[in-house]
């Protein structure tokens, strides 16, 4: 049966070649260099991408051939299901056979870079600068220039890249990895926003992203994320300032020396959520999937306050009196150690 399928696929490949006006046999085409629109073409393939979409993506990236030809070759080879996720680069002289070999890692050694939940864009870029075998195409670009380079001009870069471990082929550019992380965040944000709870005091997916970034920075225990999101949702709903230190710290930027002072909490800036109600103008970090989900599906709670217990978890209170007691209790514990 498998032999029959391969014969049929060969027939389709031959028909596609004929329809495209390419003379000669399949063997000739498989060993003929693919025409490229530029000296080299880069592509990132996400896990689970269907072979047909992989073929179309190569053509969209700059391989000047018909995507049906590539797809039928992937299918006829029997290796279509072995195509692996990663960031790849091909240069002039690459044949269809060599292209497929690269994607199934015939001789391809992949590097990885890990981008951590809660990191800022600055930290993301520093990690990419240290990553092995990445071409530093974004070095020297401002954040706004970087966003224009990935196709999102005018969009603030903070929060727009999904934290994950990314595999890539040696020699591809850091811009390719960033494009992949940006696309992943867009996809994750759209998915979680579509599943949002009714009645949220959030006007858009962008606001959910900003809230998720605050939840990410405010939680040390995974189980607390929905509750922390619930507190901030309650505050947004009644117009109460969020009063969260991580936004103030983010607004201080390089001026923050590790010690948040009272004058910092009183100094009015767009990121000071003690002096201004509502969300800050942009995210303050890159939230992971759990924080994105917490922001759009917060825990049903009446709590308006929380304080760190000192072990990574938080104590939640519905009113200021209970909150002050919790603050005194856990501050005394910390001060006594």
SERO-4910 file (N, C-alpha, C, O; in steps of 0.05 Angstrom, whole numbers):
BEGIN
 pado doro    nc1    nc2    nc3   cac1   cac2   cac3    cc1    cc2    cc3    oc1    oc2    oc3
  Unk    A     17    -24      0      0      0      0     17     25      0     12     45    -14
  Unk    A     39     24     16     57     47     18     70     52     -9     74     74    -18
  Unk    A     77     29    -23     90     32    -49     71     45    -69     80     61    -85
  Unk    A     46     37    -67     26     49    -85     24     80    -80     22     96    -99
  Unk    A     23     87    -54     21    116    -47     45    131    -58     43    153    -68
  Unk    A     69    118    -56     93    132    -66     92    135    -96    101    155   -107
  Unk    A     82    114   -110     80    116   -139     60    138   -147     65    153   -166
  Unk    A     38    140   -132     18    161   -138     30    188   -132     26    207   -148
  Unk    A     45    191   -110     58    216   -104     78    224   -125     81    247   -133
  Unk    A     93    203   -136    112    209   -157     97    219   -182    107    237   -196
  Unk    A     74    207   -187     59    216   -210     50    245   -207     51    261   -226
  Unk    A     41    252   -182     33    280   -177     56    299   -180     54    321   -191
  Unk    A     80    290   -170    104    307   -173    111    311   -202    117    334   -210
  Unk    A    110    290   -218    115    293   -246     95    311   -260    103    328   -276
  Unk    A     70    308   -252     49    326   -263     54    355   -256     50    373   -272
  Unk    A     61    359   -230     67    386   -221     90    398   -236     90    422   -243
  Unk    A    111    382   -241    134    392   -256    126    399   -284    134    420   -294
  Unk    A    109    382   -296    100    388   -323     83    414   -324     86    430   -342
  Unk    A     66    416   -304     48    440   -303     64    465   -299     57    486   -308
  Unk    A     87    463   -285    104    486   -280    122    493   -304    136    513   -303
  Unk    A    121    476   -324    137    481   -348    166    474   -345    183    484   -360
  Unk    A    173    457   -326    200    449   -321    206    423   -336    193    403   -330
  Unk    A    225    424   -354    231    400   -370    249    381   -354    263    389   -336
  Unk    A    248    356   -362    266    337   -350    253    320   -329    229    322   -324
  Unk    A    268    302   -318    259    282   -299    260    293   -271    273    313   -265
  Unk    A    247    278   -253    247    286   -225    275    286   -214    282    304   -198
  Unk    A    291    266   -221    318    264   -211    334    289   -218    350    299   -202
  Unk    A    330    299   -242    344    324   -250    336    347   -233    352    363   -224
  Unk    A    310    350   -228    300    372   -212    310    370   -183    318    390   -171
  Unk    A    311    346   -172    319    343   -144    348    351   -139    355    359   -117
  Unk    A    364    349   -160    393    355   -157    400    381   -170    424    388   -172
  Unk    A    380    397   -178    385    423   -190    383    444   -168    363    444   -153
  Unk    A    401    463   -167    399    484   -146    373    500   -148    364    507   -169
  Unk    A    361    504   -125    337    520   -123    343    549   -129    362    560   -118
  Unk    A    327    563   -145    331    592   -149    322    607   -124    300    602   -113
  Unk    A    339    626   -116    333    642    -92    330    671    -99    342    681   -118
  Unk    A    312    684    -85    308    713    -90    329    731    -78    331    754    -86
  Unk    A    346    720    -60    368    734    -48    391    714    -43    387    690    -46
  Unk    A    415    724    -37    438    706    -34    433    683    -14    443    661    -18
  Unk    A    418    688      7    411    667     26    382    671     35    372    693     35
  Unk    A    369    649     43    342    650     52    340    636     79    351    614     83
  Unk    A    328    650     98    324    639    125    295    633    131    277    647    121
  Unk    A    290    612    147    263    605    154    263    591    181    280    575    187
  Unk    A    243    599    197    238    585    223    214    568    220    193    576    210
  Unk    A    216    543    229    194    524    228    185    517    256    201    508    272
  Unk    A    160    522    262    149    516    288    142    486    291    136    473    271
  Unk    A    143    476    315    135    448    319    106    443    309     88    459    313
  Unk    A    103    421    295     76    413    285     68    426    259     45    422    251
  Unk    A     86    441    247     78    454    221     75    433    200     93    417    195
  Unk    A     52    432    186     48    412    165     68    415    142     76    438    136
  Unk    A     76    393    129     95    395    107     86    414     85    103    428     73
  Unk    A     60    415     79     50    433     58     56    462     66     64    478     49
  Unk    A     52    469     92     57    496    101     87    502    101     95    525     96
  Unk    A    104    482    107    133    485    105    141    493     77    157    511     73
  Unk    A    130    478     57    137    484     29    128    513     22    143    527      9
  Unk    A    104    520     30     94    547     24    111    568     37    116    590     26
  Unk    A    120    563     62    136    582     77    163    587     64    173    609     64
  Unk    A    175    565     53    201    569     39    198    587     15    214    605     10
  Unk    A    176    583      0    171    600    -23    166    628    -15    177    647    -28
  Unk    A    151    632      6    145    659     16    170    673     26    173    697     24
  Unk    A    189    657     36    214    669     47    234    677     25    252    693     30
  Unk    A    230    665      1    248    673    -20    258    651    -38    276    656    -55
  Unk    A    248    627    -36    255    605    -54    237    607    -78    212    604    -76
  Unk    A    248    613   -102    232    619   -126    225    593   -141    235    588   -162
  Unk    A    207    578   -129    196    554   -142    167    551   -134    157    566   -117
  Unk    A    153    532   -146    125    529   -139    123    512   -113    136    491   -111
  Unk    A    108    521    -93    106    506    -68     97    477    -72    103    459    -56
  Unk    A     80    472    -93     70    445    -97     93    426   -103     93    403    -95
  Unk    A    113    436   -118    136    419   -124    151    410    -98    157    387    -95
  Unk    A    156    429    -81    169    423    -56    153    404    -39    163    384    -28
  Unk    A    127    410    -37    110    393    -20    109    364    -30    111    346    -15
  Unk    A    106    361    -57    104    334    -67    131    319    -64    131    294    -60
  Unk    A    153    334    -65    179    321    -60    181    312    -30    190    290    -25
  Unk    A    173    329    -12    173    322     16    157    296     20    165    278     34
  Unk    A    133    296      8    115    274     12    125    248     -1    125    227     11
  Unk    A    134    250    -26    144    227    -40    169    214    -27    172    190    -28
  Unk    A    186    231    -15    211    222     -3    206    203     20    223    186     27
  Unk    A    182    205     33    177    190     57    187    203     82    183    192    104
  Unk    A    200    226     80    211    240    103    195    264    112    204    279    129
  Unk    A    171    268    101    156    292    107    151    294    137    152    316    148
  Unk    A    145    272    150    139    272    179    164    275    196    162    278    220
  Unk    A    188    274    184    213    276    199    224    305    199    244    311    211
  Unk    A    210    323    185    219    351    185    217    362    213    196    359    226
  Unk    A    238    374    222    239    382    250    238    413    252    247    428    235
  Unk    A    228    421    275    226    450    280    254    461    283    273    448    291
  Unk    A    257    487    277    283    500    280    284    524    261    266    529    246
  Unk    A    307    538    263    312    561    245    334    552    225    355    543    233
  Unk    A    328    555    199    346    544    179    354    566    159    340    586    156
  Unk    A    377    562    147    387    580    126    397    564    103    412    544    107
  Unk    A    389    571     79    400    559     55    413    580     38    405    603     38
  Unk    A    433    572     22    447    591      5    445    581    -24    435    559    -30
  Unk    A    456    597    -42    456    590    -71    470    563    -74    490    558    -61
  Unk    A    458    546    -91    469    520    -95    454    498    -80    459    474    -85
  Unk    A    436    505    -62    421    486    -47    400    473    -65    384    486    -78
  Unk    A    400    447    -66    381    432    -82    356    424    -65    358    425    -41
  Unk    A    334    416    -78    312    405    -63    319    382    -45    309    380    -22
  Unk    A    337    365    -55    345    342    -38    361    351    -14    356    341      9
  Unk    A    379    371    -17    394    382      5    377    397     25    381    396     49
  Unk    A    357    411     14    339    426     32    325    407     51    323    412     75
  Unk    A    314    385     40    300    366     57    319    353     77    312    349    100
  Unk    A    344    347     68    364    335     86    369    353    110    371    344    132
  Unk    A    371    379    105    376    398    127    353    397    147    358    397    171
  Unk    A    329    395    137    306    397    156    301    371    171    289    371    192
  Unk    A    311    349    161    309    324    177    335    319    192    338    298    204
  Unk    A    354    338    191    379    337    206    397    315    197    408    300    214
  Unk    A    399    312    171    418    292    161    446    297    171    460    279    179
  Unk    A    454    322    170    480    330    181    478    356    195    498    370    199
  Unk    A    454    363    203    449    389    215    453    388    246    440    371    259
  Unk    A    469    405    257    473    407    285    458    433    294    466    455    286
  Unk    A    438    430    311    422    452    320    433    463    346    440    448    364
  Unk    A    433    489    349    439    502    374    412    510    387    392    510    373
  Unk    A    413    517    412    388    527    425    394    551    441    417    555    451
  Unk    A    374    568    445    376    591    463    351    591    479    329    588    469
  Unk    A    354    595    505    330    596    523    324    624    531    341    638    542
  Unk    A    300    632    526    290    659    534    270    655    556    250    641    553
  Unk    A    275    668    579    262    662    604    237    679    609    237    702    603
  Unk    A    216    666    620    192    680    628    200    703    647    215    699    666
  Unk    A    189    726    642    194    749    660    218    766    652    222    787    664
  Unk    A    233    757    632    255    774    623    244    798    607    222    797    596
  Unk    A    260    819    606    253    842    590    265    839    562    280    820    558
  Unk    A    258    856    544    269    855    517    299    859    518    314    846    503
  Unk    A    308    876    536    337    880    539    351    853    546    372    847    535
  Unk    A    340    838    565    351    813    572    349    792    550    367    776    546
  Unk    A    327    793    535    325    775    511    348    781    492    361    762    482
  Unk    A    353    806    486    373    813    467    401    806    477    418    799    461
  Unk    A    405    809    503    431    802    514    436    772    511    458    763    506
  Unk    A    414    756    516    417    727    514    423    719    485    439    701    480
  Unk    A    410    732    466    415    726    438    444    733    430    456    720    413
  Unk    A    454    755    441    481    763    435    502    743    445    523    740    434
  Unk    A    494    728    467    512    708    478    508    681    465    525    663    468
  Unk    A    486    677    450    480    651    439    500    643    418    509    659    402
  Unk    A    508    617    417    528    608    398    518    608    370    495    600    364
  Unk    A    536    616    352    532    612    323    507    627    312    495    617    293
  Unk    A    501    650    323    479    667    313    492    691    300    509    705    312
  Unk    A    484    697    275    493    722    263    480    746    276    455    747    278
  Unk    A    496    765    286    484    788    301    473    810    283    484    832    283
  Unk    A    452    804    268    442    825    250    429    848    265    427    870    254
  Unk    A    419    843    290    405    865    304    423    881    322    414    900    334
  Unk    A    449    875    322    467    891    339    467    919    328    469    924    304
  Unk    A    465    938    347    465    966    339    438    977    332    435   1002    330
  Unk    A    418    960    330    391    970    325    378    978    351    381    965    371
  Unk    A    363   1000    350    346   1007    373    323    988    375    318    973    356
  Unk    A    309    989    397    285    971    399    264    977    378    252    959    367
  Unk    A    261   1003    372    241   1010    351    250   1001    324    234    992    307
  Unk    A    276   1003    318    287    994    293    284    963    291    279    952    269
  Unk    A    288    950    313    285    921    314    257    913    307    252    894    291
  Unk    A    237    926    319    209    920    313    202    925    284    187    910    272
  Unk    A    214    946    272    209    951    244    221    928    227    210    920    206
  Unk    A    244    918    236    258    897    220    243    871    221    245    855    202
  Unk    A    228    866    242    212    841    243    184    844    231    168    826    231
  Unk    A    178    869    222    153    873    208    131    884    226    107    882    220
  Unk    A    139    896    249    119    908    267    127    937    274    131    943    297
  Unk    A    129    954    254    137    982    259    117    996    277     93    993    274
  Unk    A    128   1012    295    111   1028    313    100   1013    337     86   1025    353
  Unk    A    105    987    339     95    971    362    117    970    383    140    963    376
  Unk    A    112    977    408    132    975    429    141    946    431    125    928    430
  Unk    A    167    942    434    178    915    434    174    899    460    174    875    460
  Unk    A    171    914    482    169    900    507    145    882    508    123    890    501
  Unk    A    149    857    517    127    839    520    118    824    495    101    807    496
  Unk    A    131    830    472    121    820    447    134    795    437    130    786    415
  Unk    A    151    783    454    166    758    446    160    736    466    162    741    491
  Unk    A    154    713    457    146    691    474    170    677    486    188    668    472
  Unk    A    171    675    513    194    661    526    192    631    522    172    619    528
  Unk    A    214    620    511    214    591    506    243    584    499    260    601    498
  Unk    A    248    558    494    273    549    484    271    546    454    254    531    444
  Unk    A    288    559    439    287    560    410    311    545    398    334    552    405
  Unk    A    306    526    380    327    512    366    332    526    339    313    536    327
  Unk    A    357    527    331    363    541    306    389    528    294    405    516    308
  Unk    A    391    531    268    415    521    254    438    541    257    433    565    258
  Unk    A    461    530    258    485    548    261    487    566    237    484    558    214
  Unk    A    492    592    243    495    611    222    471    628    215    473    647    199
  Unk    A    447    621    226    424    638    220    427    663    237    443    665    255
  Unk    A    410    683    232    412    708    245    395    709    271    375    695    273
  Unk    A    403    727    289    387    731    313    359    742    306    340    738    320
  Unk    A    358    757    283    332    767    274    312    745    268    288    748    273
  Unk    A    322    723    257    305    700    251    293    688    277    269    682    277
  Unk    A    309    686    297    299    675    323    279    694    335    259    686    346
  Unk    A    285    720    333    266    740    344    240    740    329    218    743    341
  Unk    A    241    737    303    216    735    287    199    711    296    175    712    298
  Unk    A    213    690    302    199    665    311    186    670    338    164    662    343
  Unk    A    201    682    357    191    688    384    167    708    382    148    706    397
  Unk    A    169    727    364    148    747    361    123    733    350    101    738    360
  Unk    A    126    716    330    103    702    319     90    684    340     66    681    341
  Unk    A    107    671    357     96    654    378     80    669    398     59    660    407
  Unk    A     89    694    405     74    710    424     48    719    412     27    719    425
  Unk    A     48    727    387     23    735    374      3    712    374    -21    716    379
  Unk    A     13    688    368     -5    665    367    -16    658    395    -40    654    398
  Unk    A      1    658    415     -7    651    442    -26    672    453    -46    666    467
  Unk    A    -21    697    448    -38    719    457    -65    717    444    -86    720    458
  Unk    A    -66    712    418    -92    710    405   -108    686    416   -132    688    419
  Unk    A    -95    664    421   -108    640    431   -120    645    459   -143    638    464
  Unk    A   -104    657    477   -114    662    504   -135    683    505   -154    681    520
  Unk    A   -132    704    488   -152    726    488   -179    715    478   -200    723    488
  Unk    A   -178    696    459   -203    684    449   -217    668    471   -241    663    469
  Unk    A   -203    659    491   -214    643    513   -219    659    538   -222    648    560
  Unk    A   -219    686    536   -221    703    560   -248    700    574   -268    693    561
  Unk    A   -248    704    600   -272    703    615   -290    728    608   -279    749    601
  Unk    A   -316    725    611   -333    748    605   -331    770    626   -325    764    650
  Unk    A   -335    794    618   -336    816    637   -309    827    647   -308    841    667
  Unk    A   -287    820    634   -261    830    643   -259    860    638   -270    870    618
  Unk    A   -246    875    656   -242    903    651   -218    909    633   -201    926    639
  Unk    A   -216    894    612   -194    896    592   -206    901    565   -225    888    557
  Unk    A   -196    921    551   -207    929    525   -196    914    502   -208    913    480
  Unk    A   -173    902    505   -160    889    482   -140    868    490   -133    866    514
  Unk    A   -131    853    471   -110    833    476    -85    846    485    -70    835    502
  Unk    A    -79    870    475    -55    884    484    -56    891    514    -36    889    528
  Unk    A    -80    898    524    -82    904    552    -79    878    568    -67    878    590
  Unk    A    -88    856    557    -84    830    571    -55    823    572    -46    812    592
  Unk    A    -40    829    551    -11    824    551      3    841    572     20    831    586
  Unk    A     -5    866    575      7    883    596      1    872    624     18    871    640
  Unk    A    -24    865    628    -32    854    654    -16    828    660     -7    823    682
  Unk    A    -14    811    640      1    786    643     30    791    650     41    775    666
  Unk    A     42    812    639     70    817    646     73    825    675     93    819    688
  Unk    A     53    839    686     53    847    714     50    822    732     63    819    752
  Unk    A     31    805    724     26    780    739     52    764    739     59    752    760
  Unk    A     66    763    716     91    747    714    111    757    734    125    741    748
  Unk    A    114    784    737    134    795    754    126    794    784    143    797    801
  Unk    A    100    791    790     91    793    817     88    765    830     82    764    854
  Unk    A     92    744    815     87    717    827    112    700    828    127    699    809
  Unk    A    116    688    851    138    669    854    129    640    856    145    622    854
  Unk    A    103    636    858     91    609    860     69    607    838     52    625    836
  Unk    A     70    586    822     52    584    800     23    585    808      6    596    794
  Unk    A     16    573    831    -11    571    840    -23    599    846    -47    602    847
  Unk    A     -6    619    851    -15    646    858    -23    663    834    -36    683    837
  Unk    A    -15    654    810    -19    672    787    -48    680    783    -54    703    780
  Unk    A    -67    661    783    -95    669    779   -106    687    801   -122    705    796
  Unk    A    -96    683    826   -105    700    848    -93    728    845   -107    748    850
  Unk    A    -68    730    838    -56    756    834    -70    771    811    -76    795    813
  Unk    A    -76    756    790    -91    768    767   -118    777    777   -129    797    768
  Unk    A   -131    761    795   -157    768    806   -156    794    822   -174    811    820
  Unk    A   -135    798    837   -132    823    853   -130    847    834   -144    867    838
  Unk    A   -113    845    814   -110    867    795   -135    872    779   -141    895    772
  Unk    A   -149    851    771   -174    854    757   -194    868    774   -208    886    765
  Unk    A   -196    861    800   -214    875    819   -207    905    821   -225    922    821
  Unk    A   -181    911    822   -173    939    824   -180    954    799   -189    977    800
  Unk    A   -175    942    776   -182    956    751   -212    961    749   -220    982    739
  Unk    A   -227    942    759   -256    944    757   -267    968    773   -286    980    765
  Unk    A   -255    973    796   -265    995    813   -249   1020    811   -255   1040    825
  Unk    A   -229   1021    793   -213   1045    789   -192   1049    810   -182   1072    812
  Unk    A   -185   1029    824   -164   1031    845   -137   1028    832   -133   1010    815
  Unk    A   -117   1044    839    -90   1041    828    -79   1013    833    -85   1000    854
  Unk    A    -64   1003    814    -54    975    817    -32    974    839    -30    953    852
  Unk    A    -18    995    843      2    997    865     21    972    865     22    957    884
  Unk    A     35    968    843     53    946    840     81    955    835     87    970    816
  Unk    A     99    946    852    127    955    851    141    949    824    156    966    814
  Unk    A    136    925    812    151    920    787    147    940    765    165    945    749
  Unk    A    124    953    763    120    973    743    137    998    749    148   1010    731
  Unk    A    138   1005    774    155   1028    782    184   1023    776    198   1040    765
  Unk    A    193    998    782    221    991    777    227    991    747    248   1001    739
  Unk    A    208    982    731    212    982    702    214   1011    692    231   1017    675
  Unk    A    197   1029    703    199   1057    695    224   1070    702    233   1089    689
  Unk    A    238   1061    724    263   1073    732    286   1065    713    305   1080    710
  Unk    A    283   1042    700    303   1033    681    330   1030    694    333   1018    715
  Unk    A    351   1040    680    378   1037    690    383   1052    716    403   1047    730
  Unk    A    365   1070    724    369   1085    749    362   1068    773    370   1075    795
  Unk    A    349   1045    770    343   1028    792    368   1013    802    381   1000    786
  Unk    A    374   1017    827    399   1005    838    393    981    856    411    972    871
  Unk    A    369    970    855    362    947    871    347    955    897    338    937    911
  Unk    A    345    980    902    332    990    927    309   1009    919    315   1031    910
  Unk    A    285   1000    922    262   1018    915    256   1036    939    249   1026    960
  Unk    A    258   1061    935    255   1081    957    227   1094    956    213   1093    936
  Unk    A    220   1107    978    195   1120    980    192   1142    959    170   1146    947
  Unk    A    214   1156    954    213   1177    933    207   1166    906    195   1180    889
  Unk    A    215   1141    901    209   1129    875    179   1123    872    168   1126    851
  Unk    A    167   1116    894    138   1110    894    122   1135    891     99   1134    882
  Unk    A    133   1158    899    119   1183    897    123   1198    871    108   1216    864
  Unk    A    145   1191    857    152   1205    832    133   1196    810    133   1173    803
  Unk    A    118   1215    799     98   1207    779    112   1202    752    125   1220    741
  Unk    A    108   1178    741    117   1171    714     95   1154    701     77   1145    715
  Unk    A     96   1150    675     75   1133    662     74   1105    673     54   1091    671
  Unk    A     96   1095    686     96   1068    697     92   1067    727     94   1045    739
  Unk    A     87   1090    739     83   1090    768     53   1084    774     36   1102    772
  Unk    A     47   1059    781     20   1051    786     10   1058    814    -11   1050    822
  Unk    A     27   1072    829     18   1083    854      5   1111    850    -13   1119    864
  Unk    A     16   1125    830      6   1153    825    -14   1154    803    -28   1174    799
  Unk    A    -16   1132    787    -35   1132    764    -51   1107    765    -41   1085    769
  Unk    A    -77   1110    760    -95   1087    759    -93   1074    731    -83   1086    712
  Unk    A   -101   1049    730   -101   1035    704    -75   1021    699    -57   1021    715
  Unk    A    -73   1010    675    -49    996    667    -28   1015    657    -34   1037    648
  Unk    A     -2   1007    659     19   1023    647     17   1023    617      2   1007    606
  Unk    A     32   1040    603     29   1043    574     38   1019    558     28   1015    535
  Unk    A     56   1002    568     65    978    554     69    956    574     69    961    599
  Unk    A     72    931    565     81    910    583    108    917    596    122    935    586
  Unk    A    114    903    617    140    909    631    159    885    629    181    886    640
  Unk    A    150    863    616    167    839    613    153    821    594    132    827    583
  Unk    A    166    798    589    155    778    571    140    757    588    154    740    601
  Unk    A    114    756    588    100    736    604     99    709    591     98    707    566
  Unk    A    100    688    607     96    661    597     67    654    593     49    670    599
  Unk    A     62    630    584     35    622    577     17    622    602     -6    629    600
  Unk    A     27    613    625     11    611    649      2    639    658    -21    642    667
  Unk    A     19    659    655     11    686    662     -9    698    642    -27    713    650
  Unk    A     -6    691    616    -25    700    597    -53    689    603    -73    703    602
  Unk    A    -54    663    610    -79    651    617    -91    662    643   -115    666    644
  Unk    A    -74    668    662    -84    680    687    -96    707    682   -116    714    695
  Unk    A    -84    723    665    -94    750    660   -122    750    648   -137    768    653
  Unk    A   -128    730    631   -154    730    618   -174    711    632   -197    711    625
  Unk    A   -164    695    651   -181    678    666   -173    679    696   -165    660    707
  Unk    A   -176    703    707   -168    707    735   -186    691    754   -208    684    748
  Unk    A   -175    685    778   -190    670    798   -213    687    808   -209    711    812
  Unk    A   -236    676    812   -258    691    824   -252    696    854   -253    677    870
  Unk    A   -246    721    860   -238    727    888   -247    756    894   -251    772    876
  Unk    A   -251    761    920   -258    788    929   -233    803    938   -234    826    945
  Unk    A   -210    790    937   -185    802    947   -177    827    932   -180    828    907
  Unk    A   -168    846    947   -158    871    935   -128    875    942   -116    894    932
  Unk    A   -117    858    959    -90    862    968    -76    835    970    -88    814    972
  Unk    A    -49    836    968    -33    812    974     -6    822    983      3    844    976
  Unk    A      8    805    998     34    811   1008     51    785   1007     40    763   1012
  Unk    A     76    788   1001     94    765    999     99    753   1027    104    768   1046
  Unk    A     97    727   1029    102    713   1054    132    709   1060    140    704   1082
  Unk    A    148    711   1039    176    707   1043    186    680   1032    210    675   1031
  Unk    A    167    662   1025    174    636   1014    167    634    985    166    612    974
  Unk    A    161    657    972    153    657    944    123    659    940    114    668    919
  Unk    A    107    651    961     78    653    959     68    680    970     84    695    982
  Unk    A     43    685    967     31    710    977      7    704    994     -6    684    991
  Unk    A      1    723   1013    -23    723   1029    -42    743   1018    -35    766   1013
  Unk    A    -67    735   1014    -87    752   1001   -108    762   1022   -116    747   1040
  Unk    A   -117    787   1018   -136    799   1037   -157    814   1022   -153    826   1000
  Unk    A   -182    813   1033   -204    827   1020   -206    856   1028   -218    872   1013
  Unk    A   -194    863   1050   -196    891   1060   -170    901   1071   -151    885   1076
  Unk    A   -168    927   1075   -142    939   1082   -134    931   1110   -110    928   1115
  Unk    A   -153    928   1129   -146    921   1156   -132    893   1157   -112    890   1170
  Unk    A   -144    874   1143   -132    847   1142   -105    848   1128    -86    834   1136
  Unk    A   -103    865   1108    -78    867   1093    -56    878   1111    -34    868   1112
  Unk    A    -63    899   1126    -43    910   1144    -33    890   1165    -10    890   1172
  Unk    A    -52    874   1175    -44    853   1194    -25    833   1181     -5    824   1193
  Unk    A    -31    826   1156    -14    807   1141     14    819   1136     34    806   1138
  Unk    A     14    845   1129     40    858   1125     56    858   1150     80    851   1150
  Unk    A     44    865   1172     58    865   1198     69    838   1205     91    835   1214
  Unk    A     52    817   1200     60    790   1207     84    781   1191    104    771   1202
  Unk    A     83    784   1165    104    774   1148    129    792   1147    151    782   1143
  Unk    A    125    818   1152    148    835   1154    163    829   1180    188    830   1180
  Unk    A    148    823   1201    162    816   1226    178    791   1223    200    788   1233
  Unk    A    167    771   1209    181    746   1204    207    751   1189    227    740   1195
  Unk    A    205    769   1168    229    774   1152    249    789   1169    273    784   1167
  Unk    A    240    809   1184    258    825   1200    272    810   1222    294    817   1231
  Unk    A    258    788   1232    269    773   1254    290    753   1245    304    741   1261
  Unk    A    292    749   1218    311    729   1208    339    741   1205    357    728   1197
***
